[in-house]
């Protein structure tokens, strides 16, 4: 899950691939803080087509406290710029439902996706696996809604938090899934004007929900 943790090792592996002229195309997963421009260039030379990057959230406070070690929006932005220039695809891994997240966290995440436009996106739901501290905390606070273990795969709603109800998680997550669809359409060459237009309409709707203004609408 952190392929480039030992940068020197990866440099050596890439050198061997290049020296032996191995025609291989590969993909890996790692953390933002374990990459730099020199290593990315070497990886591209050795056949790296893309990288899975743990992003989790666009909420800076949650990112600092609970997301991947060493991750900042500034580092992620720089990585996106370098990777794009090299032709290395980035697959952002997003996870929603952190205990400290709020409705605004969905807005922050949506804004980050609009700004950086990853090549693809994977979205999972925070899941309190038995034996983890999250499970202990969630059980103590009465957050767990299901103990049907077939639901514990990262894609089912099994937990709410003090800040987000099950309905909140479902509603907010839907906006990110719709943004993912727009990203895929954009990458496939669809009309960019229409994509941006739809994106902004969804963003406005998300803001209305996140600020609670939807409660003021005439029923």
C-alpha positions as CSV (number, residue, x, y, z in Angstrom):
1,X,0.0,0.0,0.0
2,X,3.1,2.3,0.2
3,X,5.1,1.1,-2.7
4,X,7.6,4.0,-2.7
5,X,8.1,4.0,1.1
6,X,11.8,3.2,0.5
7,X,12.6,5.6,-2.4
8,X,16.1,4.3,-3.0
9,X,14.8,0.7,-3.4
10,X,12.3,1.9,-6.1
11,X,15.0,3.8,-7.9
12,X,17.0,0.6,-8.0
13,X,14.1,-1.4,-9.3
14,X,13.3,1.1,-12.0
15,X,17.0,1.2,-13.0
16,X,16.9,-2.5,-13.5
17,X,13.8,-2.4,-15.6
18,X,15.3,0.4,-17.8
19,X,18.7,-1.2,-18.1
20,X,17.2,-4.6,-19.1
21,X,14.8,-2.8,-21.5
22,X,11.8,-4.7,-20.0
23,X,8.7,-3.6,-21.8
24,X,6.3,-3.7,-18.8
25,X,3.5,-1.3,-17.9
26,X,2.6,-1.2,-14.2
27,X,0.5,0.7,-11.6
28,X,1.2,1.2,-7.9
29,X,-0.2,2.7,-4.7
30,X,1.6,5.0,-2.3
31,X,1.5,8.2,-0.2
32,X,2.1,11.7,-1.4
33,X,5.0,12.3,1.0
34,X,6.9,9.3,-0.4
35,X,7.1,10.8,-3.9
36,X,9.2,13.5,-5.5
37,X,9.7,14.7,-9.1
38,X,13.0,12.8,-9.6
39,X,11.4,9.5,-8.5
40,X,8.3,10.1,-10.6
41,X,10.4,10.7,-13.7
42,X,12.3,7.4,-13.1
43,X,9.0,5.5,-12.5
44,X,7.6,6.9,-15.7
45,X,10.7,5.8,-17.6
46,X,10.4,2.3,-16.1
47,X,6.8,1.9,-17.3
48,X,4.6,3.3,-14.5
49,X,1.2,4.2,-16.0
50,X,-0.5,5.4,-12.8
51,X,-0.6,5.7,-9.1
52,X,-3.3,5.2,-6.4
53,X,-3.1,8.0,-3.9
54,X,-4.8,8.1,-0.5
55,X,-6.6,11.5,-0.3
56,X,-9.6,10.6,1.9
57,X,-11.0,14.1,2.3
58,X,-10.7,17.7,1.1
59,X,-11.3,19.0,4.7
60,X,-7.9,20.4,5.8
61,X,-8.6,19.9,9.5
62,X,-9.7,16.3,9.1
63,X,-6.8,15.7,6.6
64,X,-4.3,16.9,9.2
65,X,-5.7,14.8,12.0
66,X,-7.0,11.6,10.5
67,X,-5.9,11.2,6.8
68,X,-2.7,9.8,5.3
69,X,0.5,10.7,7.0
70,X,2.3,13.6,5.4
71,X,-0.6,14.6,3.2
72,X,-1.4,18.2,2.5
73,X,-3.4,19.8,-0.2
74,X,-0.3,21.7,-1.4
75,X,1.7,18.5,-1.8
76,X,-1.2,16.9,-3.6
77,X,-1.6,19.8,-5.9
78,X,2.1,19.7,-6.8
79,X,2.0,16.0,-7.3
80,X,-1.0,16.4,-9.7
81,X,0.9,19.0,-11.7
82,X,4.0,16.9,-12.0
83,X,2.2,13.6,-12.8
84,X,0.1,15.3,-15.5
85,X,3.2,16.7,-17.2
86,X,4.8,13.3,-17.2
87,X,1.6,11.5,-18.4
88,X,1.3,9.5,-15.2
89,X,-2.4,8.9,-14.2
90,X,-3.5,9.6,-10.6
91,X,-6.4,7.6,-9.0
92,X,-7.6,9.4,-5.9
93,X,-8.8,7.2,-3.0
94,X,-11.6,9.0,-1.1
95,X,-13.1,7.9,2.2
96,X,-16.1,9.6,3.8
97,X,-17.5,9.4,7.3
98,X,-14.5,10.3,9.4
99,X,-15.8,11.1,13.0
100,X,-14.8,14.7,12.7
101,X,-16.3,15.3,9.2
102,X,-19.3,17.5,8.7
103,X,-21.5,18.4,5.8
104,X,-18.9,21.1,4.9
105,X,-16.3,18.3,4.5
106,X,-18.2,17.1,1.5
107,X,-18.1,20.6,0.0
108,X,-14.3,20.8,0.6
109,X,-13.8,17.4,-1.0
110,X,-16.0,18.3,-4.0
111,X,-14.0,21.5,-4.4
112,X,-10.7,19.6,-4.3
113,X,-11.9,17.2,-7.0
114,X,-13.1,20.1,-9.2
115,X,-9.7,21.8,-8.8
116,X,-7.4,18.9,-9.3
117,X,-9.5,16.7,-11.6
118,X,-7.9,13.3,-11.0
119,X,-7.9,10.8,-13.8
120,X,-10.1,8.5,-11.8
121,X,-11.6,8.1,-8.4
122,X,-12.3,5.4,-5.8
123,X,-14.8,6.2,-3.0
124,X,-15.3,4.1,0.1
125,X,-17.3,4.6,3.4
126,X,-15.6,4.8,6.8
127,X,-16.1,1.3,8.3
128,X,-15.5,0.4,12.0
129,X,-13.8,-2.9,11.6
130,X,-13.9,-5.0,14.8
131,X,-10.6,-4.8,16.8
132,X,-9.9,-1.2,15.7
133,X,-10.0,1.8,17.9
134,X,-12.7,3.2,15.6
135,X,-14.9,0.2,16.3
136,X,-14.4,0.6,20.1
137,X,-15.2,4.3,19.9
138,X,-18.2,3.8,17.6
139,X,-19.7,1.1,19.8
140,X,-19.2,3.2,22.9
141,X,-21.0,6.2,21.3
142,X,-23.8,4.2,19.8
143,X,-22.8,4.9,16.2
144,X,-22.9,1.4,14.8
145,X,-26.1,0.6,12.9
146,X,-25.3,-2.9,11.6
147,X,-23.3,-5.9,12.7
148,X,-24.1,-7.9,9.6
149,X,-20.5,-8.7,8.7
150,X,-21.3,-9.0,5.0
151,X,-21.8,-5.2,5.1
152,X,-18.3,-4.6,6.4
153,X,-16.5,-4.1,3.0
154,X,-16.2,-0.3,2.8
155,X,-19.2,0.3,0.6
156,X,-22.2,-0.1,3.0
157,X,-23.5,2.4,5.5
158,X,-22.9,0.7,8.9
159,X,-22.1,3.7,11.0
160,X,-23.2,7.3,11.6
161,X,-21.3,9.9,13.7
162,X,-22.2,12.8,15.9
163,X,-21.9,15.1,13.0
164,X,-23.4,13.1,10.1
165,X,-26.5,10.9,10.1
166,X,-26.9,7.9,7.8
167,X,-29.0,10.1,5.5
168,X,-26.3,12.8,5.5
169,X,-23.6,10.3,4.5
170,X,-25.8,8.9,1.7
171,X,-26.7,12.3,0.4
172,X,-23.2,13.8,0.5
173,X,-21.6,10.8,-1.0
174,X,-24.0,10.9,-3.9
175,X,-22.5,14.3,-5.0
176,X,-19.0,12.8,-5.0
177,X,-20.2,9.9,-7.1
178,X,-21.8,12.2,-9.6
179,X,-18.6,14.2,-9.8
180,X,-16.8,11.0,-10.5
181,X,-19.1,10.3,-13.4
182,X,-18.4,13.9,-14.8
183,X,-14.7,13.3,-14.4
184,X,-14.9,10.1,-16.5
185,X,-17.0,11.8,-19.1
186,X,-14.5,14.6,-19.3
187,X,-11.6,12.2,-19.7
188,X,-13.5,10.4,-22.5
189,X,-13.8,13.6,-24.5
190,X,-17.3,14.7,-23.8
191,X,-18.5,18.3,-24.2
192,X,-16.4,20.2,-21.6
193,X,-18.8,23.1,-21.4
194,X,-21.7,20.9,-20.5
195,X,-19.6,19.0,-18.0
196,X,-18.5,22.2,-16.2
197,X,-22.0,23.6,-16.3
198,X,-23.4,20.4,-14.6
199,X,-20.5,20.4,-12.2
200,X,-21.3,24.0,-11.0
201,X,-25.0,23.2,-10.7
202,X,-24.3,20.2,-8.5
203,X,-21.8,22.3,-6.5
204,X,-24.5,24.9,-5.8
205,X,-27.0,22.2,-4.7
206,X,-24.3,20.8,-2.4
207,X,-23.7,24.2,-0.9
208,X,-27.4,24.7,-0.2
209,X,-27.5,21.3,1.6
210,X,-24.3,21.8,3.5
211,X,-25.3,25.2,4.9
212,X,-28.8,24.0,5.8
213,X,-30.5,26.4,3.4
214,X,-32.5,23.5,2.0
215,X,-34.6,23.6,5.1
216,X,-35.8,27.1,4.1
217,X,-37.2,25.9,0.8
218,X,-40.9,26.0,0.3
219,X,-42.3,22.5,0.7
